[in-house]
Amino acid sequence: MVKTLDRRKLLKAGIGAGGMALVASALPARVFAQASSLSERDRKVLDIAKREVERAGTALWRRDIAGIADFSTHSSFPRFHFADLEKGQVRSFLVAHGLGSDPGHTGFLQWFSNEPGSNATARGAYVTWEWYNGKYGVSIRLGGLDSDDSNTLDRAIVMHPAAYATQEHVAKWGKLGRSNGCFAMGPDDFNEALWHLSGGRLLFADKLGLGPEYVPPVAPAPMPGGSELEESTPAAPIASS
């Protein structure tokens, strides 16, 4: 129980270090910080991250940073949020969804699927594992923690870098390319994931309605012959490190 403080005693003590230490000792500790300058969206991201980290429990090795992918947002917007629960900060990046989730290539994820061969994105909580060198270079293994993403390993769903998941691709085409269900990021952004999301942390994906909600301008249609880069073949089985 928090002790009741005598205000007059605190005033007599002044606002020096001793008085501040007394106040701090009477306040409950904060496990997850939330900076006052955060936007409403970023507060929601941190709340979702905290909820899902607690739900994942002992499946995680690290609980400091979580990745939150909001697939209700168009692919041309940063919709993959790094939620730092210790510092109360959010940083946002581009991420591609699966071609099976958006067969018309609108830039919007239409539906999720956990089925092998669907080439679709699956919703749910994942745990990030170690780095490995595979078909797309250095990548991050993922494990599904929910029934909606239970086939993650069998489907070789991972995090990896891709040229079709960059801001330059958005500037040219108005949207990102599509993966085979993997969480593909631009090479520079993916380096951030290697350092800050791998090694037993949470990744959570769903349609979360965090915004923005408007539709971006329509870009020119892809040229014949598949000039717009994206994954076009099923992902290879995960290679050994």
N, C-alpha and C positions, 0 to 999 in steps of 0.2 A: 504494500500500500504506500502511495506517495505521501510523505510527511507534509503537514500544513506549515507554511512558512509565516513567520511574524514579519509583516511589512515594515513596521517601525524599526525592527532590528536590522533588516536589510538596508534601510535608508541610512541608519547610523554607520553601517559598515561601508557605505559608499558604493561606487560603481567600479571599484578596483578589482584586481584579479581574484581576491578572496571572496568578494560578494558574488562575482560571476560563477566561481566554482561552486558556491553554495546553491545557486539557482540551478546550475547544470546537474548537480547531484540529485535534485528533487524532481527532475523531468524524466519521463520514460524514454528509453533508448529508441531510436528510429532505425529500423533495419533497411528499409527502402526509402531513399530520398526522392523528393519531387521539387525541383527548382520552381520558384514563383514566376519566372519568366517564360515557362513552357506554354505552348499553344494548347488549346483544348484537345486537338487531335493527339498531340504528344502525350498529354496526360492519359488519354484513353489507351495509347500504345503501352505506356508503363503499367497501367492497371491490368491490361490483358496479359502482359508479360509476367507480372507478379502472380496472377491467377494460374497461368499455365505452368510456370516453374513450380509452384506449390503442388499443383495437380500431378506433375511428373514425378515428384518425390525423389526417391533414391535411384531412379533410372538415370539421373544426371550426375556428372562428376563435378561440374562447375555451375554455379547459380548466380554469377555476377552479371552476365550479359546474355540476352536472348534475342533471337531473330524472329520478327513478326512480319509475315507476308500477307498483305491485304489484297486479295484477288478480286475485290469488288471494283477496284480502280483500273483504269485503262493502262495498258502497258507502257505508254509514253511518259507516265509520271512515276517518280520515285515512290515505290509502294512496298519496298522491303526495308523494314525499320530495325536498326540495331538499338535495342533498349538496354541502356546501362543502368541496372537497378541499384548499384552502389552510389553512383554519382547523380542519378536522376536526370540523365540526358538521353536524347534520341537523335540518331543520325539516319538519314534515309537514302536509299539507293534504288536503281533500276533492277528489275528481275524479270526474266521471261517465264511464260507459262507454256504448257504442253500443247502441241498442235492438235492432239485429240480432244482437248478442252475448248478449242476455237477453230473448228475445221474451215470456217469461212474467212479466217484471218481478219477479224474485225479489230483486233487489239484488246477485246474484252474476253475474259474467261467465261464460257457459257455453262460448263458443268465440270464436276470433279469425277475422277474414276480411279479405283484401286486395282482394276483388272489388268493382268498381264497382256501386253500387246495393244493396249488402248492408246498408248502415247499421250496420255492425259496426266494432268496434275492431280494429285490426291490431297484432300484436306486432312488436317489432324496435326498432332504433335509428333515431332521427330527428335532424336538425339543425334548430334553431330559427333562423328568419331574421328579417326586419325586421317592424315593426309595419305594419298597414294598417287602414283604416277600411272595414268591410264590413257584412254583414247583421246581425251581432251586436255592432256597434260596433267599438271598437279591438280588434284580434285579432293573433295571431302566426302568420305563415306557417310551415309545416313542410315539410321535405323528407325522404323516406324513404331510408335508407341500406342497407337489407337487401332481399332478394327478398320477404320477408314483408310489407313495407310499401312496395313499389315504386310503387304507384298513388296515393300520398299526394296529389300535386298534382292528378292527374286527378279524384280523389274530393273535392277541396277539404277535406281533413282539416287542421284548424288547432287552435290553442288560442284559446278565447274565454270571456268571462264569461257566466254564466247564473244566473237566480234559482232554478232547480231544483237547483243544486249548492251550496246553503248549509246551515249547521247548522240554521237555522230550518225548512228543508224536511225535514230528517231528523227533527226534533222532531215535526213534524206527521204525516209519512208513514212514518217508520221506515227510509227509504232515500232516495237521490237520484233525481231524474228521469233520463231517458236522452237521450243525444245521438244524432246521426246518424253516430257514429264519431269525432267530435271530442273533444279533451280539454277538457271544459267545467269551469270552476271558478267558485266564488262570486265576485261582483264585487270584494270586498275582497282575497280571496286572489289573484285574477287580476292585480291591480295589483302584487303581489309578483312574479308571473311576468314581467310586463312589465319590471320593473327588474332582476331577477336571473337570468332564463332566456333572454331573447331575445338576438338578436345573435350567432348562430353557436355556441351551446352545445348540449350533448347532451341529448336526451330518450330514455329507454329504457323500453319497456313490455313486460311479460310476466307470467306467473303465477310469482311468485318465492317464495311460501310464507313470507313474512316475518311473518305474523300481524297481528292476532289471529285465532285459528282458530275461535272459538265463534260461533254464530249469534245475532244480536240478537233481542229480542222482536219478535213479529209486530205490525205496525201495522195500523190499520183499512184496509180496502180502499178504493181511490179511489172517489169519488162518481161517479154517472153523468154523462155529458157532458164527461168529460175535465177535471175540476176540478184534477187534479194537473198542474202545468206540466211540459212537456218538449218537445223538438223533435218535431214531427209531420210536417214536410215535408222533402224532401231539401235539403241545404245548397246555397245558391246558388253559382255560380262565384266564385272569388276576384276581388274588385274591385281595380283599380289603386290604388296609394297616392295 
